[in-house]
């Protein structure tokens, strides 16, 4: 049995707690909040034994093996290092940090403490994306020439919302764009030779729409669109010289993918989720802990750092700088 703690009590923390409930070898042992009342409310909903009124108290809980950091990304670095320094393994919500400098600090601390650390890019662990990687590794669509991906939803403008507040790292790129950018990294690599980004900046100074194009040494191109102003198809299309792979909507929680080869053969897979999908990454973390591994081969720390460096480059191109940077 692996004993989990959750740092934070927002909506993503609720989703992760529901995912853990699908794993018989996982126990949600503790939760940490900034107030006892919110910790107790969360604990009552998910039958959590240890409800802490501070993040430090959670980090110091001797009955916790690994902590899921579920706070806004402006505090990922601080909270991750807090847990690592208390001797806890960490699964940190995406984006991994606010910028690459913070990501580097997190990785250095994990390495120094000999503790497990991973970015919670849960999409990579879904059965449909696992199958997609198998198709790509087998070369069934040949060399990849292009990738198209989008993610967006319509929100009501609220300058105090984390999506619009620059103090909380708001904007479409870091909140939503990290999904298609990470997918491009999975398919084509984390180090494009050239990058270009355009954005529509909103009233609060964060990007509400962002379009990204990446070019790789192979000549392959990836295009990603993200927005908090409109609902998008949320599909991913990978095009190779010998066929295409379509990851059906919503690609970030996909249960269906279609392989079409240039010889006319077509295969559609349907892989319904067990649980709500968040359980797959949690199970992968637990497998790593039992094997004594300090990082995941599916979402390695070097790639998380490279993705943050890429997001930094893209933010320079759209002129998005957060307070304190």
Phi, psi and omega in degrees: 000127175260129184261120184259150166238149176242125180260107185113154184228023180282191186297322180291328176295320177298317180298317181293320178299320177296321178296317179301327182298342179275356183251114182292340182258016177240140176234127173278097188273325189210156173224146177235134178227180178269359179211144181298323184298314181290325176297317180294320179297315177297315181298322179293324181292324186245015177056049181270131183287315188251109182247112188255142181273007178208157178291325178297319180297320177296313182300329181269003182291117182289350181265010181247133179266319186216144184239134173264118180272116188238027180268170175303152189293346175293339180247009179301315182298307181301314184288323177296313180296322176305313182289318179298317181292341175270003175090019182255141169291155187222135165248115186253130180301152179277160345300153188308322181203185177281328181205174184293327178299316178294318179301320179297318178300318180297316181293317179299316180297316179299317179295318179296323183272354182056049181238154180285140176214138178208145172282136185276062173274079190299333181304321185298338187263358179290144182306322181295321178285329174298316178295322178300317178296323178297317177299315181295316181295329179280351177073025187290340176252011179072188178302135181284132178257328184202154174223132174239136182206147179215157175204127179190154174212160183272126177239155173276132182298127178212106185297344179268350179289148180298334180291334183249349186269115179297334178294338180253017178070035184292174180117160184288324188298308184285328183279316183250321184298337179299331178294301180294326177296318178293324177295318177300321178296319179298320185276317190243349181111162187267002186232074176295149181285326181224149178224150174214140181216140173233148182213154169258113182272141183266186185297330183270358177094006176254162181282126176263335173224138180215134178239127186238136172234132180238136176240134184253163181302330179290345186099350180293149180239144173233134178237129181229134177237136176221147183204149171250017182247355183200149174280130183249168180299331178059045176247163174231136180230121178250122184247124178244175181291342183238014178158187181223154171237123177252118174266113189290159181291147347279127188301330183284347175225039192294142171239356182222141174215149181236128175256122175238120180260155185292345177276004177098348180287143181221139178222128175245130177250141174234118186230084181303148182283141165269129187072204181262005178103330180290341181292333183294317179292323178297317178297321178295320177299315182294323175299318179296317181297317181293331179273356181075019180274147184259355174203167182265140176284340179277323177227072184289155184296323179298324179286321177300320178295316180297323178294319177296321177297320178295316178298324175299316179299317181294323179293325175299318184291331179261359176075034181256111177238132181268153180305135178091349180279000000 
